[in-house]
């Protein structure tokens, strides 16, 4: 068992991230504050509403739909996956800021729920004027740090919400371009494991994360 693992078992604290690595990331960000990083994901339909998402060299990340939405219930659906991305991004920010401040984190759990209207059925159902995607998202943060009063944790939660990339994607407009692929224009830029595929249904679902949403952290 590693020293970090032993400490986690003995004290109950979360395994800490690399503080020196964090400080280097902080220094890099301050040295070049306008740098933009492009992230990529390739979504490939496997049949029905199950999709494999290829990111970097990782195993495919599966997204499906529940039976009530005609899926096989093998994985989270796109809306649930976006909540998971939000929760994970906020948790990363909370942990990173705690380590930066020298706090020992004993517990960090987030509960998320979001409200959305799905009666448009991806554009095949009721297409009357209404918000599509999440209108309200609520996040409850349960965080315990040794010797840190709740008031400081509350202030940290507000700080992290402000600087979370995914929280900002939920709450501010994002330039989103969705277009059909030309059969003669399959770019070599796409180097993930599976062949390039266009899936308008999946892309339509993913737009839920790109419209301003009321986001409450409690």
C-alpha positions as CSV (number, residue, x, y, z in Angstrom):
1,X,0.0,0.0,0.0
2,X,1.4,3.4,-0.9
3,X,2.0,6.2,1.7
4,X,-0.9,8.2,0.2
5,X,-3.2,5.2,0.4
6,X,-2.1,4.4,3.9
7,X,-2.8,8.0,5.0
8,X,-6.2,7.9,3.3
9,X,-7.2,4.7,5.1
10,X,-5.8,5.8,8.5
11,X,-7.2,9.4,8.6
12,X,-10.2,9.1,6.4
13,X,-9.1,12.1,4.2
14,X,-9.3,12.1,0.4
15,X,-6.1,11.1,-1.4
16,X,-4.6,14.6,-2.1
17,X,-3.6,15.8,-5.6
18,X,0.0,16.6,-6.3
19,X,0.5,20.1,-4.8
20,X,3.7,20.8,-6.7
21,X,2.0,19.9,-9.9
22,X,-0.9,22.1,-9.0
23,X,1.4,25.0,-8.3
24,X,3.1,24.5,-11.7
25,X,-0.3,24.6,-13.4
26,X,-1.1,27.8,-11.6
27,X,2.3,29.3,-12.7
28,X,1.7,28.3,-16.3
29,X,-1.8,29.8,-16.3
30,X,-0.5,33.1,-14.9
31,X,2.3,33.2,-17.4
32,X,0.0,32.7,-20.4
33,X,-3.5,33.6,-19.4
34,X,-5.0,33.8,-22.9
35,X,-4.0,30.3,-24.1
36,X,-6.9,28.3,-25.6
37,X,-6.9,24.5,-25.5
38,X,-9.1,22.5,-28.0
39,X,-10.7,19.4,-26.6
40,X,-12.1,16.7,-28.9
41,X,-14.6,13.9,-28.7
42,X,-15.9,11.6,-31.5
43,X,-19.4,10.2,-31.0
44,X,-20.2,7.0,-32.9
45,X,-23.7,5.5,-33.0
46,X,-23.7,1.8,-32.1
47,X,-27.4,1.1,-32.7
48,X,-30.6,2.2,-31.1
49,X,-29.7,5.1,-28.8
50,X,-26.4,3.7,-27.6
51,X,-23.3,5.8,-28.5
52,X,-19.6,5.3,-28.0
53,X,-17.7,8.5,-27.3
54,X,-14.0,8.4,-28.1
55,X,-11.8,10.8,-26.1
56,X,-8.0,10.8,-26.3
57,X,-6.8,7.2,-26.0
58,X,-9.3,6.2,-23.3
59,X,-11.8,3.4,-23.5
60,X,-15.0,4.6,-25.2
61,X,-17.4,6.5,-22.9
62,X,-20.9,5.1,-23.4
63,X,-24.1,7.1,-23.5
64,X,-27.5,5.6,-23.8
65,X,-31.1,6.4,-23.0
66,X,-33.4,4.8,-20.4
67,X,-36.3,2.6,-21.5
68,X,-38.8,5.4,-21.1
69,X,-36.8,7.2,-23.9
70,X,-36.5,4.0,-26.0
71,X,-33.0,3.1,-24.9
72,X,-31.5,0.0,-23.4
73,X,-30.5,1.6,-20.1
74,X,-26.9,0.6,-20.4
75,X,-25.4,3.9,-19.5
76,X,-26.3,7.5,-18.5
77,X,-28.2,9.5,-21.1
78,X,-26.8,12.7,-22.5
79,X,-28.5,15.0,-20.0
80,X,-27.4,12.9,-17.1
81,X,-23.8,12.8,-18.5
82,X,-23.8,16.6,-18.6
83,X,-24.8,16.7,-14.9
84,X,-21.9,14.2,-14.2
85,X,-19.5,16.5,-16.1
86,X,-20.7,19.5,-14.0
87,X,-20.4,17.7,-10.7
88,X,-17.0,16.4,-11.6
89,X,-15.7,19.8,-12.7
90,X,-17.0,21.4,-9.5
91,X,-15.4,18.7,-7.4
92,X,-12.1,19.1,-9.2
93,X,-12.2,22.8,-8.5
94,X,-13.1,22.4,-4.9
95,X,-10.3,19.8,-4.3
96,X,-7.7,21.9,-6.2
97,X,-8.6,25.1,-4.3
98,X,-8.6,23.2,-0.9
99,X,-5.1,21.8,-1.6
100,X,-3.9,25.2,-2.8
101,X,-5.1,26.6,0.6
102,X,-3.5,23.8,2.6
103,X,-6.8,22.3,3.7
104,X,-7.2,18.6,4.3
105,X,-10.4,17.3,2.7
106,X,-12.1,14.6,4.7
107,X,-15.3,14.4,2.6
108,X,-16.4,15.8,-0.8
109,X,-19.8,14.8,-2.3
110,X,-22.1,16.7,-4.7
111,X,-25.7,16.0,-5.4
112,X,-27.1,17.4,-8.6
113,X,-30.5,17.6,-10.2
114,X,-31.8,19.4,-13.2
115,X,-35.2,20.3,-14.7
116,X,-35.8,20.1,-18.4
117,X,-38.7,19.8,-20.8
118,X,-38.3,16.8,-23.3
119,X,-41.7,17.0,-25.0
120,X,-40.0,18.1,-28.2
121,X,-38.7,14.5,-28.4
122,X,-35.5,15.7,-30.2
123,X,-37.5,17.8,-32.6
124,X,-40.0,15.1,-33.6
125,X,-42.6,16.0,-31.0
126,X,-44.1,19.2,-29.8
127,X,-42.0,22.0,-31.3
128,X,-43.9,24.9,-29.9
129,X,-41.8,27.7,-28.5
130,X,-40.2,26.7,-25.2
131,X,-36.8,26.3,-23.6
132,X,-35.0,23.1,-24.7
133,X,-32.7,21.5,-22.2
134,X,-32.0,22.3,-18.6
135,X,-33.7,25.5,-17.3
136,X,-32.7,24.9,-13.6
137,X,-29.9,22.9,-12.1
138,X,-29.3,22.6,-8.4
139,X,-26.1,21.4,-6.8
140,X,-25.7,20.6,-3.1
141,X,-22.1,20.4,-1.9
142,X,-21.2,18.3,1.2
143,X,-17.6,19.1,2.0
144,X,-15.7,18.6,5.2
145,X,-12.2,19.9,5.8
146,X,-10.2,19.6,9.0
147,X,-10.5,22.8,11.1
148,X,-12.2,24.8,8.4
149,X,-15.4,26.6,9.4
150,X,-18.5,26.3,7.2
151,X,-18.4,30.0,6.3
152,X,-15.0,29.4,4.5
153,X,-16.3,26.4,2.7
154,X,-19.4,28.3,1.6
155,X,-17.1,31.1,0.2
156,X,-15.0,28.4,-1.5
157,X,-18.1,26.9,-3.2
158,X,-19.0,30.3,-4.6
159,X,-15.5,30.9,-5.8
160,X,-15.3,27.5,-7.5
161,X,-18.7,28.0,-9.2
162,X,-17.4,31.3,-10.7
163,X,-14.3,29.6,-12.2
164,X,-15.6,26.1,-13.2
165,X,-15.3,25.6,-17.0
166,X,-18.4,23.4,-17.1
167,X,-20.4,25.6,-14.8
168,X,-19.7,28.5,-17.1
169,X,-20.7,26.4,-20.1
170,X,-24.0,25.8,-18.4
171,X,-24.6,29.5,-17.6
172,X,-23.3,31.5,-20.5
173,X,-23.9,31.4,-24.2
174,X,-21.4,29.4,-26.2
175,X,-20.7,29.5,-29.9
176,X,-22.0,26.2,-31.1
177,X,-21.6,25.1,-34.7
178,X,-23.2,21.8,-35.9
179,X,-22.9,20.8,-39.6
180,X,-23.2,17.7,-41.7
181,X,-20.0,16.0,-42.8
182,X,-19.2,15.8,-46.5
183,X,-18.3,12.3,-47.6
184,X,-15.4,13.7,-49.4
185,X,-14.2,15.8,-46.5
186,X,-13.5,13.3,-43.7
187,X,-10.6,15.2,-42.0
188,X,-7.5,13.5,-40.9
189,X,-7.6,15.5,-37.8
190,X,-10.0,12.9,-36.3
191,X,-7.6,10.2,-35.1
192,X,-9.6,8.4,-32.5
193,X,-10.1,4.6,-32.8
194,X,-13.4,4.4,-34.6
195,X,-14.3,5.8,-38.1
196,X,-15.7,9.4,-38.1
197,X,-19.4,9.5,-37.9
198,X,-22.0,12.2,-37.9
199,X,-25.0,11.7,-35.6
200,X,-27.5,14.6,-35.6
201,X,-29.5,13.1,-32.7
202,X,-26.6,13.0,-30.4
203,X,-25.4,16.5,-31.4
204,X,-28.9,17.8,-30.7
205,X,-29.0,16.3,-27.3
206,X,-25.6,17.8,-26.4
207,X,-26.8,21.3,-27.0
208,X,-28.5,21.2,-23.6
209,X,-25.1,22.2,-22.1
210,X,-24.7,25.2,-24.3
211,X,-27.7,27.3,-23.3
212,X,-27.7,29.6,-20.3
213,X,-29.1,27.7,-17.3
214,X,-30.0,28.8,-13.8
215,X,-27.3,27.1,-11.7
216,X,-27.7,27.1,-7.9
217,X,-25.0,25.7,-5.6
218,X,-26.3,25.0,-2.1
